[in-house]
Amino acid sequence: MNTETRSRRIRVVALPMLGALAAGLAISASTSTTDARAGSISRQAEVSTTAAPRAASTARRPAGEAGLRVPARRARIVAKRSTYGRVLYDANGQVVYAFELDRRNRSNCTSAECVKAWPPVLTREKPTAGAGVEARLLGTIRRRDGRLQVTYNGRPLYFYEHETPGEIRCHNVDLHGGLWWVVTQRGNPAD
């Protein structure tokens, strides 16, 4: 075999090998880019999924009847379907009420007996609006004991101590000198 034939044979064999090598590098680069993107997406998903539970945990208060008297770090109010239409709940799924005798941004449920039966919805920081709730209608008032009570459309909000999350037992009930109502997402008593 002469040098020219050997050279041609090397070129013929080498060209397909170079093509395969180039294709392999392209696939490898593409996979690395995809892996890098997937890693980035995975990290982004990890950040957003860990951020959501943190936000939810600051909006929640301890469960159970005793938890009704503990302020959430940053209470969240949401609107959910009920037999009275869409009404307001806290992040724990507890329905909230308004009291007929309250005045705009002023609670008249101040006796020990009233506060025991109707614990105010408390927060340590500015409350947040969840699904179906207008943030501009949320606010707070300072109670006589110095704690912050959540308001909606100027109405102080309360829980009823003998309910569990999802229950509505005291809509349109006359207790402690006035009616108690669940609150619509517009901030009015439900019908």
Secondary structure, 3 states (H helix, E strand, C coil): CCHHHHHHHHHHHHHHHHHHHHHHHHHHHHHHHHHHHHHHHHHHHHHHHHHHHHHHHHHCCCCHHHHCCCCECCCEEEEEEECCEEEEEECCCCECEEECCCECCECCCCCHHHHHHCCECEECCCCEECCCCCHHHEEEEECCCCCEEEEECCEECECCCCCCCCCCCCCCEEECCEEEEEEECCCCECC
